[in-house]
Amino acid sequence: MAQAKAAWVDFKAIKSQVSIAQILERYGVFQTLAKSGNGDRLSGACPIHGGSNKTHFRVSVSKNCWNCFGQCQSGGNIIDFVAKKEGIEFRDAAVLIQKWFLSVSKTQQTAVAAPERQTTMVVAPVVSETSPIPVLKEASESASDEMADEATNKVLKFALNKLDATHPYLRERGLTEEAIAAFGLGYCGKGLLRGYIAIPIHNMEGELVAYAGRWPGTPEEGVGKYKLPQGFRKNIELFNQHRAASCDSDSPLVVVEGYLDAIKLHQAGYERVVAVMGSSLSTEQEACLYRLCEADERVVLFFDNDEAGRKGQADALIRLSKRLYVHTVDLGSREVQPEHLSPDELRALLPFPEGRLP
């Protein structure tokens, strides 16, 4: 007996047309969650495993994503939520959401074809839609609320408003006035970052969570090249993530190592760019990338061409290729960083001009 044909599922339509708020409302959870950030961020006890800690379950309405820092130790999009809640496979959860919220006729099923994959950018095959999403491995359900709060960086209650944006070091690094102003860069004359170029860091919602310091030039003996505030967890943030989140998702996301790498690519027209602020991709940053990208979306890894960068890029390639199309930039034998390349050199190396596919 022939097996029945599986229902056609439009994953892109489901994730773009159905909100996490609708899903939570259907389960009778939405009204039980505490709201902050003008209603964009929700928190409460996890409705999946039935937890009691009212800080373990976090939701971003604008990003349509969720995380449980308790027993579930997982997170993802609306389909991931329903799959976990119902105890079913990813595809079955998508079918269920489609049935609840979207009306798909047989005519639409035959008329709409799934988009062709861009094989020119594939380095490793996508495994399946059920590949696990990395989680923010934080507090267990029995941990205190204070421990759960460590999963995020606190929003700063101040801003450095008297930075010197005319410091010669910024121009020496090839930065334009427009880029300096857009990223809020400047020399800090007092305080904890005295003597450093201050670089603002924001969370996914665009809130200021830290300033990184970069010594302008070669630092004196005993002085670090970079300086970060005590208690700031850079491994749970991606530099420039809030700007990348607002860019057209038709443009591949470029992932680099450093602040200046990201700023120089942004300046050259590749605005959908983020930096891992180091030579390796953390599990938490990997989860951030999945929030920025749809399943099967295109990502370009452009790490420094030194031993640490090549090792970090190879590791990120293996991990991200399970859910995304990943391209790596070949710099040959040159031990250079993306920020050292001219706009013309970047266009020659990257597989798409001005941040878009040809």
C-alpha positions, 0 to 999 in steps of 0.5 A: 500500500502506497504511503500517503504523501506528506503535507506540504509545509511552508516553513518561511511563511509560518515563521514570518506570519505567526508570532510567538505571542500567538503561540503563547496565547493559544497555550494560555501562557501569554498573560501569565508572563511579566513584560519589560522593554515596552512589552518586547521581552517576556519572562516567567516560569517555563510552560514547557517543563512546568517550572516554577522559577519565574525568570527561567523562561525568556521571550523576545517578541520582536525576534520571535524567539524563546529560551528556557534556562531551567530544565529544558536548557533549550530555545529557538523559534515558534516551531521549536517551541511547539515541538518541545511543548507537544513532544513531536518532531520539528516538521510535525510541529510546523504542520500543526502551526500551519493548521492552527493559523494559516490556510493553505489550499491545494492550489497554493500547495501545487503553485508554490515551490520551495526556493532553490538552494544556492549551491554555490555557497554550500560548504557542508550539507544541512542535516535536518530541521530537527537539528538541536539549537544551541542553548544558553547553558545557565542556571538549573531550575533549582538555582536562584533568580540571581543565577538565572539573571547571569544569562544576560548582561545588564543594560547600562544606566549611563552613556559616555557622551564626551568621547573624542571622535577626532582622535587621529588613531581612528583615521589611522585605522581607515575609519570615516567620519560617518562610520565613527559617528554611526558606531559611537567611537571615540577616545576616552579621557577619564574613567575606567577606559581612560586612554582607550578608544571606547567602542559601544556594545549593544544587546540584540534589542539595541540596548547598551550593555558595555563599552570595550576599550581599544588602546590606540596603537601599541600599548605600553608594557603592562597595558592590555590592548583591549579592555572590557568591564568587569562582569561583562560576558562577551560570550553571550553577545555578538558585536553589531548584532542589533544593526544586523538584525534590522538588515534585509535578510536577503543579504548573507550574514558575515561573521568576523572576529573583531570590532574593527573588522565588523566596522570596516566591512559595514563601512564598505557596504556589508552592513549585515555583519557581526563580530564574535569579539575573539577567535572562537564562536561560543555556544551562546553566540551560535544561538544568537546567530540562529536568532538572526538567521532563518533555517538554511540561510546563508552565512559567510565566515571571514575570520583572521588568517592566523592559526587561531582564526583558522582553527576558530573558523573551522570549528564554526563551519562544522557547527553552523553547517548543521542548520545554515549554508556556510561559506568561508573566505579563502585568504590564501597564504596571507596572514591578514585580517578583514579590516586590513583589506580595501573595499575593492579587495573585500568585493573580490574575496566575498561571494557577493557585491555590496552585501548582496548576492549577484 
